[in-house]
Structures are given as structure tokens and as C-alpha cells.
Amino acid sequence: MNLLANIVYLYTIALVIYALLSWFPGGYQSSIGKFLAKICEPYLSLFDHLNLSIGPMNFNIAFAVIVLQLASRALFSIISAIF
């Protein structure tokens, strides 16, 4: 269970860094940006239809992080209840 918690934590950090790359010109074209796009965009594409934008601000990544955290806590609760 500790391994799963660490994976969720690292993926959350990757999502936050991916979001911060939008502040830097060419951030998504760097090697780190391309790597993060490969691992983050499949998950983030699940939330594209929500259109959580207010002006130029897009809150899809924030919502995706919240859903990931809630889902992982629910999974941890189910696993701990079983064992």
C-alpha cells in the first residue's frame, strides 16, 4: 500500500509540474515537457470535456489532481477494510 501511495504522490507531482510548464515558453517542447506530456495527457484527456475554464485560466489539471487524490484515498480505505 505504501508503494501505491508513493506512485500516486509522484504522479500528482508530475501533474503539477506539467501544469507549471505552461508558464514557460517552449516548456512543453523540452525533453522534460515531452516526457510529462506522454504520462500526463492520457489521464488529463479524461477531463477535457468538462471545460473548466474561466477566461484564460484552465482548471482541468486542478480538478484532475483532486479526483486522483480522492480516488486513491477511497482505494486505500477499501484495501485497508479488506485486510
C-alpha positions in Angstrom: 0.0 0.0 0.0 3.0 2.3 0.6 4.1 1.7 -2.9 0.8 2.7 -4.3 0.7 5.8 -2.1 4.2 6.8 -3.4 3.1 6.3 -7.0 0.1 8.5 -6.6 2.2 11.1 -4.9 4.8 11.1 -7.7 2.1 11.2 -10.4 0.5 14.2 -8.6 3.9 16.0 -8.6 4.2 15.2 -12.3 0.8 16.7 -13.0 1.7 19.9 -11.1 5.0 20.2 -12.9 3.2 19.7 -16.2 0.8 22.5 -15.3 3.6 24.8 -14.4 5.4 24.2 -17.7 2.6 26.3 -19.4 4.2 29.3 -17.7 7.4 28.9 -19.6 7.7 29.5 -23.4 8.7 26.2 -25.0 8.2 24.3 -21.8 6.2 21.6 -23.5 8.8 21.2 -26.3 11.6 20.5 -23.9 12.6 16.9 -23.1 11.0 17.1 -19.7 7.9 18.6 -21.2 7.6 15.8 -23.8 8.1 13.1 -21.2 5.5 14.6 -18.9 3.1 15.0 -21.8 3.4 11.3 -22.5 2.5 10.3 -19.0 0.0 13.1 -18.1 -2.0 13.8 -21.2 -3.8 10.4 -21.3 -5.2 11.0 -17.8 -5.9 14.6 -18.4 -7.8 13.9 -21.6 -10.5 12.3 -19.4 -11.3 15.8 -18.1 -11.2 17.7 -21.4 -14.9 17.6 -21.9 -15.6 19.4 -18.6 -14.2 22.7 -19.9 -13.4 24.1 -16.5 -12.0 27.4 -17.9 -12.6 30.8 -16.5 -11.1 33.3 -19.0 -7.6 32.2 -19.8 -7.3 30.1 -16.7 -8.0 26.3 -17.2 -8.7 24.3 -14.0 -8.9 20.9 -15.6 -5.5 19.9 -14.1 -6.5 21.0 -10.6 -9.7 19.0 -10.9 -7.8 16.0 -12.2 -5.5 16.2 -9.2 -8.4 16.4 -6.8 -10.1 13.4 -8.4 -6.8 11.4 -8.3 -6.4 12.2 -4.6 -10.0 11.3 -3.7 -9.9 8.1 -5.7 -6.6 7.0 -4.2 -7.9 7.6 -0.7 -11.1 5.7 -1.4 -9.0 2.8 -2.8 -6.8 2.9 0.3 -9.9 2.8 2.5 -11.3 -0.2 0.6 -7.9 -2.0 0.8 -7.5 -1.4 4.5 -11.1 -2.5 5.2 -10.4 -5.8 3.3 -7.1 -6.5 5.1 
